[in-house]
Amino acid sequence: MNNPPRVLIADDEPFNVDYLEQELEEMGYASVAAYDGAEALEQVATTNPDMILLDIMMPKLDGFQVLDRLKADKRWRDIPVVIISAMSDMNSIVRGIELGAEDFLPKPFDSVLLEARIHAGLEKKRLRDQEIEYLQQVEKLTDAATAVENNSFSSSELDTVAARSDALGNLARIFVRMAQEVVAREQRLRQQVDELRIELDEARLHKQVAAITETDYFQQLKQEAKKLKNRGSSE
């Protein structure tokens, strides 16, 4: 069974945290809490939440500072952030959106609007995760092409990509089949080259031997050896 999505609640008001935790639990989501901006960043690093509900006015680091640091870090910039703010604080809402927040959640909280914001943010995170995974697997395919050129390709490198049921998976399966054919063809060519090299070496050896045996000096030695053999036989 898959773990439920995890939402980080960053708010310095315990009452707000308790309310949001209860609402999230009823929706079937897990939650973690942070009561200041510094703790919020620590929770992001340790729990890797799927979404963040971020209050603006917090001690140590305010919501704007937290949001700015999240968006500056490639590990966390794709986590959807919904800022929590009073409806009348339009300047804070606008600034939060400009810094990269997906949306805002006005105080006091409305459970229907809260659920809509949560669903929208988590759906965006799910789609973004799928996109990142797709791009990573495309990169595996391009790396495999380089490996084929370098004679270092292993079909197991593309097992996860080839297991996909979409067009990318089909392309990976075709690539693996073609790469295996290329490797097999190269092995056959190497074998043929090795066999040809052996034949050439033997032919070169025969030629060298022939060049020696056909010389006048070798023929003279051959005649002398024959004479010695005949003399030995007569004695």
LOTITI-7294 format. One line per field, with one value per residue: residue in three letters; x, y, z of N, C-alpha, C in turn. Coordinates in pm, whole numbers. Example, Ala and Ser with C-alpha at 12.3 -4.5 7.8 and 13.67 -1.06 7.14 Angstrom:
BEGIN
type <- c(Ala Ser)
n_c1 <- c(1319 1285)
n_c2 <- c(-569 -225)
n_c3 <- c(780 708)
ca_c1 <- c(1230 1367)
ca_c2 <- c(-450 -106)
ca_c3 <- c(780 714)
c_c1 <- c(1320 1290)
c_c2 <- c(-330 3)
c_c3 <- c(780 787)
This chain:
BEGIN
type <- c(Met Asn Asn Pro Pro Arg Val Leu Ile Ala Asp Asp Glu Pro Phe Asn Val Asp Tyr Leu Glu Gln Glu Leu Glu Glu Met Gly Tyr Ala Ser Val Ala Ala Tyr Asp Gly Ala Glu Ala Leu Glu Gln Val Ala Thr Thr Asn Pro Asp Met Ile Leu Leu Asp Ile Met Met Pro Lys Leu Asp Gly Phe Gln Val Leu Asp Arg Leu Lys Ala Asp Lys Arg Trp Arg Asp Ile Pro Val Val Ile Ile Ser Ala Met Ser Asp Met Asn Ser Ile Val Arg Gly Ile Glu Leu Gly Ala Glu Asp Phe Leu Pro Lys Pro Phe Asp Ser Val Leu Leu Glu Ala Arg Ile His Ala Gly Leu Glu Lys Lys Arg Leu Arg Asp Gln Glu Ile Glu Tyr Leu Gln Gln Val Glu Lys Leu Thr Asp Ala Ala Thr Ala Val Glu Asn Asn Ser Phe Ser Ser Ser Glu Leu Asp Thr Val Ala Ala Arg Ser Asp Ala Leu Gly Asn Leu Ala Arg Ile Phe Val Arg Met Ala Gln Glu Val Val Ala Arg Glu Gln Arg Leu Arg Gln Gln Val Asp Glu Leu Arg Ile Glu Leu Asp Glu Ala Arg Leu His Lys Gln Val Ala Ala Ile Thr Glu Thr Asp Tyr Phe Gln Gln Leu Lys Gln Glu Ala Lys Lys Leu Lys Asn Arg Gly Ser Ser Glu)
n_c1 <- c(85 56 217 36 4 217 181 325 273 328 319 293 94 -51 -322 -412 -248 -335 -600 -566 -420 -614 -808 -664 -609 -868 -906 -742 -470 -124 53 296 438 554 672 800 994 1257 1240 1059 1210 1391 1218 1137 1375 1413 1175 1076 824 513 369 327 181 202 251 267 354 585 813 1180 1239 1047 752 804 1084 1132 1002 1151 1400 1332 1259 1500 1649 1720 1638 1401 1238 1021 817 483 361 134 36 -56 -276 -434 -737 -752 -491 -365 -128 72 -16 12 290 381 287 438 689 678 479 204 -62 -303 -430 -696 -745 -1016 -1008 -1166 -1321 -1401 -1273 -1011 -977 -999 -776 -570 -603 -559 -294 -151 -209 -77 184 206 189 414 617 592 669 937 1043 1002 1173 1416 1433 1440 1690 1841 1815 1948 2202 2253 2280 2521 2682 2670 2819 3063 3123 3036 2787 2514 2231 2075 2078 1866 1639 1429 1323 1246 1043 823 492 434 504 773 873 839 1016 1254 1267 1295 1537 1711 1699 1807 2059 2169 2186 2373 2597 2632 2689 2929 3089 3098 3233 3477 3568 3594 3790 4002 4039 4111 4344 4503 4521 4659 4895 4992 5022 5215 5422 5470 5553 5785 5936 5954 6097 6341 6415 6442 6670 7007 7204 7066 6992 7240 7324 7138 7217 7468 7394 7258 7466 7619 7442 7422 7685 7702 7529 7658 7878)
n_c2 <- c(-120 224 503 774 1107 1364 1653 1956 2166 2490 2708 2943 2944 2736 2659 2690 2501 2262 2253 2236 1997 1813 1841 1757 1493 1386 1401 1204 1240 1259 1453 1696 1921 2259 2528 2764 2956 2857 2598 2498 2478 2284 2067 2027 1936 1696 1546 1570 1681 1656 1877 2217 2410 2734 2976 3335 3526 3447 3348 3378 3293 3445 3369 3454 3451 3179 3073 3191 3064 2799 2797 2858 2635 2349 2099 2133 2312 2237 2165 2218 2520 2666 2969 3096 3337 3639 3746 4015 4096 4168 4253 4087 3842 3878 3921 3671 3501 3601 3520 3254 3090 2862 2919 3078 3055 3173 3323 3340 2975 2793 2489 2360 2510 2473 2196 2192 2346 2183 1942 2038 2130 1894 1736 1876 1842 1564 1536 1682 1528 1298 1403 1471 1217 1099 1255 1187 919 937 1053 836 675 821 818 546 520 650 474 247 334 349 90 -13 -83 -211 -409 -417 -165 -31 -147 -47 154 16 -131 27 105 280 493 561 343 145 240 210 -70 -143 -18 -161 -415 -357 -264 -492 -648 -500 -527 -806 -828 -686 -851 -1078 -969 -902 -1160 -1260 -1087 -1158 -1425 -1379 -1240 -1439 -1610 -1441 -1410 -1672 -1702 -1506 -1618 -1856 -1739 -1612 -1835 -1961 -1772 -1796 -2067 -2073 -1946 -1928 -1991 -2145 -2360 -2461 -2543 -2739 -2927 -2997 -3114 -3332 -3473 -3536 -3704 -3915 -4007 -4095 -4308 -4482 -4561)
n_c3 <- c(0 -87 66 221 79 212 405 495 763 835 1077 1336 1520 1743 1752 1487 1362 1484 1391 1111 1093 1178 979 753 823 813 542 458 447 545 794 896 1136 1178 1374 1337 1097 1059 1161 980 742 827 860 600 486 623 606 350 226 38 -9 105 359 427 663 674 872 1093 1356 1371 1087 838 638 375 357 397 173 -32 3 -40 -312 -422 -402 -578 -498 -360 -492 -648 -480 -407 -272 -55 60 380 477 595 443 395 370 114 -11 96 -2 -281 -296 -206 -409 -621 -538 -584 -475 -503 -453 -233 101 268 594 826 813 551 517 280 79 165 121 -158 -234 -133 -280 -543 -527 -459 -680 -879 -789 -818 -1096 -1170 -1054 -1209 -1455 -1402 -1349 -1600 -1761 -1645 -1716 -1991 -2010 -1926 -2147 -2346 -2233 -2254 -2529 -2569 -2426 -2587 -2806 -2682 -2631 -2385 -2305 -2117 -2105 -1877 -1773 -1876 -1777 -1607 -1766 -1996 -1890 -1885 -2001 -2198 -2488 -2456 -2314 -2509 -2703 -2561 -2538 -2807 -2858 -2687 -2807 -3062 -2984 -2872 -3101 -3243 -3075 -3091 -3363 -3378 -3223 -3383 -3603 -3485 -3428 -3686 -3781 -3612 -3694 -3957 -3914 -3806 -4026 -4200 -4058 -4068 -4344 -4388 -4245 -4392 -4627 -4546 -4471 -4717 -4854 -4733 -4778 -5048 -5115 -5251 -5069 -4877 -5037 -5097 -4846 -4810 -5001 -4905 -4665 -4764 -4885 -4662 -4536 -4720 -4715 -4455 -4469 -4643 -4501)
ca_c1 <- c(0 135 202 -44 81 253 169 390 201 421 238 333 -25 -87 -463 -420 -184 -425 -716 -524 -386 -738 -870 -583 -631 -999 -892 -659 -332 -35 97 402 419 668 616 873 1049 1376 1194 995 1315 1443 1120 1143 1496 1407 1053 1047 678 457 305 351 92 304 208 360 411 641 942 1309 1230 907 713 870 1222 1125 964 1264 1504 1281 1263 1640 1711 1661 1578 1271 1166 900 714 381 345 15 60 -169 -277 -566 -789 -729 -348 -344 12 146 -59 75 434 401 269 554 805 665 370 103 -193 -311 -543 -730 -793 -1028 -1008 -1290 -1284 -1419 -1164 -889 -968 -974 -636 -485 -614 -495 -149 -97 -218 33 308 207 221 553 701 588 749 1078 1079 1007 1296 1529 1441 1488 1835 1900 1817 2058 2328 2271 2330 2665 2747 2685 2933 3187 3131 3018 2643 2453 2086 2012 2071 1738 1529 1316 1263 1181 925 711 393 407 591 913 908 851 1141 1364 1274 1351 1678 1785 1709 1902 2192 2217 2223 2498 2703 2655 2755 3068 3161 3125 3336 3605 3610 3639 3918 4103 4066 4183 4479 4576 4552 4763 5021 5039 5067 5341 5524 5503 5628 5920 6006 5983 6205 6467 6448 6468 6798 7118 7276 6990 7000 7374 7322 7057 7298 7573 7329 7228 7593 7656 7349 7461 7812 7675 7461 7753 7969)
ca_c2 <- c(0 345 597 891 1230 1431 1798 2029 2284 2583 2814 2958 2938 2596 2633 2671 2374 2153 2250 2187 1855 1736 1843 1673 1353 1346 1386 1087 1281 1270 1590 1729 2061 2344 2646 2883 2938 2771 2460 2459 2433 2157 1961 2001 1857 1563 1471 1581 1682 1669 2008 2298 2520 2823 3103 3444 3584 3346 3389 3332 3323 3457 3285 3499 3401 3034 3051 3230 2961 2677 2811 2869 2502 2261 1982 2163 2416 2186 2136 2323 2596 2750 3059 3120 3480 3701 3789 4159 4121 4141 4275 3964 3737 3906 3896 3527 3444 3642 3442 3116 3014 2819 2977 3121 3005 3285 3302 3206 2868 2731 2349 2325 2574 2405 2068 2221 2388 2066 1851 2100 2132 1758 1689 1940 1774 1431 1552 1727 1412 1213 1469 1457 1077 1077 1316 1107 795 978 1070 702 625 889 765 413 536 680 350 160 386 324 -54 -40 -91 -328 -396 -398 -22 21 -234 31 227 -81 -186 120 61 389 500 561 204 73 285 148 -212 -149 21 -273 -519 -313 -257 -630 -690 -432 -592 -939 -809 -647 -969 -1161 -903 -919 -1298 -1273 -1017 -1241 -1539 -1327 -1205 -1566 -1656 -1354 -1442 -1799 -1677 -1433 -1713 -1940 -1659 -1593 -1963 -1984 -1680 -1850 -2196 -2056 -1877 -2013 -2038 -2254 -2474 -2517 -2614 -2858 -3022 -3045 -3205 -3455 -3544 -3594 -3815 -4026 -4058 -4171 -4432 -4573 -4613)
ca_c3 <- c(0 -96 177 183 63 337 398 603 812 898 1138 1475 1606 1767 1720 1343 1330 1526 1300 980 1107 1186 846 664 861 761 397 433 425 660 814 992 1175 1214 1442 1294 964 1060 1178 855 649 878 831 455 460 685 574 207 211 -97 -19 224 397 484 720 643 993 1182 1414 1317 943 800 525 252 359 377 33 -115 14 -103 -457 -465 -389 -679 -434 -300 -564 -711 -380 -410 -147 -42 171 468 505 607 314 378 351 -28 -48 130 -96 -410 -284 -197 -543 -701 -495 -631 -413 -599 -423 -95 180 358 730 886 716 503 495 138 5 207 50 -300 -247 -109 -395 -659 -507 -465 -817 -952 -746 -878 -1238 -1181 -1024 -1327 -1557 -1365 -1369 -1745 -1812 -1596 -1793 -2124 -1995 -1923 -2285 -2417 -2177 -2310 -2665 -2554 -2380 -2705 -2883 -2607 -2605 -2242 -2282 -2052 -2122 -1746 -1746 -1924 -1731 -1557 -1878 -2084 -1823 -1902 -2099 -2292 -2606 -2414 -2284 -2636 -2764 -2486 -2575 -2942 -2847 -2628 -2908 -3165 -2924 -2860 -3236 -3276 -2998 -3148 -3493 -3353 -3176 -3501 -3683 -3417 -3447 -3825 -3793 -3546 -3780 -4073 -3868 -3793 -4162 -4254 -3990 -4123 -4481 -4379 -4201 -4507 -4724 -4492 -4482 -4859 -4895 -4680 -4841 -5191 -5137 -5294 -4951 -4818 -5129 -5081 -4719 -4831 -5076 -4815 -4570 -4837 -4902 -4532 -4511 -4806 -4666 -4335 -4506 -4708 -4400)
c_c1 <- c(88 110 120 46 102 250 237 307 301 343 276 215 -67 -232 -479 -360 -276 -543 -676 -484 -512 -805 -794 -601 -764 -996 -806 -513 -254 11 214 390 552 610 699 939 1170 1337 1127 1098 1376 1348 1119 1261 1483 1286 1015 896 635 394 330 240 176 244 313 431 453 773 1060 1318 1083 878 780 1013 1227 1098 1081 1373 1459 1297 1405 1712 1643 1599 1434 1185 1035 792 610 366 218 36 -70 -167 -420 -608 -758 -583 -310 -199 97 112 11 225 464 387 389 679 794 558 265 -29 -190 -437 -579 -770 -918 -1047 -1149 -1255 -1298 -1306 -1031 -871 -937 -829 -541 -487 -541 -342 -87 -104 -106 165 318 247 366 649 706 675 899 1125 1094 1138 1419 1544 1479 1639 1905 1913 1930 2194 2358 2326 2480 2742 2767 2804 3066 3208 3118 2870 2604 2302 2014 1998 1935 1620 1408 1247 1186 1056 803 619 363 506 738 960 927 981 1261 1380 1333 1501 1762 1806 1812 2044 2252 2260 2356 2615 2737 2728 2902 3151 3195 3235 3473 3659 3664 3775 4030 4140 4146 4327 4564 4617 4663 4899 5080 5093 5200 5455 5568 5588 5771 6003 6046 6098 6340 6508 6481 6600 6906 7190 7204 6997 7136 7382 7246 7137 7407 7514 7298 7353 7633 7568 7388 7591 7792 7611 7559 7850 7899)
c_c2 <- c(124 434 718 1012 1300 1582 1860 2152 2372 2703 2822 2957 2792 2563 2608 2537 2258 2140 2189 2039 1768 1728 1752 1525 1301 1328 1264 1119 1280 1414 1595 1878 2129 2475 2772 2852 2847 2624 2410 2407 2301 2042 1928 1909 1715 1481 1475 1580 1697 1806 2083 2403 2615 2954 3211 3494 3474 3397 3323 3360 3337 3372 3324 3446 3250 3003 3082 3122 2830 2685 2825 2735 2406 2136 2008 2257 2368 2147 2249 2388 2680 2838 3081 3267 3528 3755 3936 4191 4091 4159 4151 3852 3755 3876 3747 3459 3478 3562 3294 3032 2979 2893 3028 3066 3113 3237 3388 3099 2822 2588 2309 2384 2509 2275 2089 2260 2268 1973 1908 2097 1994 1700 1750 1873 1636 1440 1594 1611 1317 1271 1453 1314 1046 1132 1239 979 822 994 935 646 691 844 626 420 567 555 253 204 354 176 -90 -56 -222 -309 -374 -251 36 -63 -154 107 131 -141 -95 69 167 385 499 420 122 111 221 1 -230 -118 -95 -383 -481 -308 -395 -685 -627 -498 -728 -927 -772 -766 -1062 -1100 -917 -1061 -1318 -1204 -1098 -1360 -1496 -1294 -1332 -1618 -1573 -1385 -1573 -1780 -1604 -1526 -1803 -1865 -1639 -1722 -1990 -1895 -1731 -1975 -2182 -1985 -1978 -2072 -2157 -2379 -2543 -2599 -2745 -2967 -3081 -3146 -3338 -3539 -3613 -3713 -3937 -4089 -4144 -4305 -4532 -4632 -4714)
c_c3 <- c(0 25 132 162 197 317 520 636 885 948 1286 1572 1625 1732 1570 1301 1364 1430 1166 985 1108 1049 749 695 807 609 360 406 555 673 912 1019 1203 1268 1420 1160 959 1074 1052 755 694 846 682 424 512 642 427 180 65 -119 112 238 480 531 689 768 1089 1239 1341 1166 909 676 394 245 336 229 -60 -113 -51 -255 -511 -462 -486 -620 -392 -384 -627 -609 -384 -272 -156 80 248 506 522 472 287 347 206 -70 -19 35 -229 -404 -278 -332 -632 -664 -532 -565 -519 -580 -280 -30 282 497 750 779 680 461 348 54 38 129 -98 -323 -232 -230 -516 -646 -519 -606 -902 -917 -810 -1025 -1258 -1153 -1144 -1439 -1529 -1389 -1519 -1801 -1766 -1678 -1938 -2120 -1990 -2065 -2364 -2364 -2234 -2453 -2664 -2514 -2496 -2788 -2816 -2575 -2457 -2206 -2214 -2056 -1988 -1710 -1786 -1878 -1687 -1669 -1968 -2021 -1836 -2012 -2204 -2408 -2569 -2381 -2411 -2707 -2695 -2524 -2714 -2939 -2793 -2731 -3016 -3110 -2909 -2996 -3278 -3204 -3056 -3283 -3474 -3305 -3292 -3587 -3618 -3437 -3589 -3845 -3729 -3633 -3903 -4035 -3854 -3930 -4223 -4191 -4045 -4264 -4481 -4336 -4316 -4609 -4677 -4502 -4626 -4905 -4849 -4758 -4988 -5218 -5180 -5174 -4888 -4906 -5117 -4953 -4734 -4903 -4987 -4716 -4637 -4855 -4772 -4500 -4593 -4758 -4541 -4367 -4565 -4607 -4312)
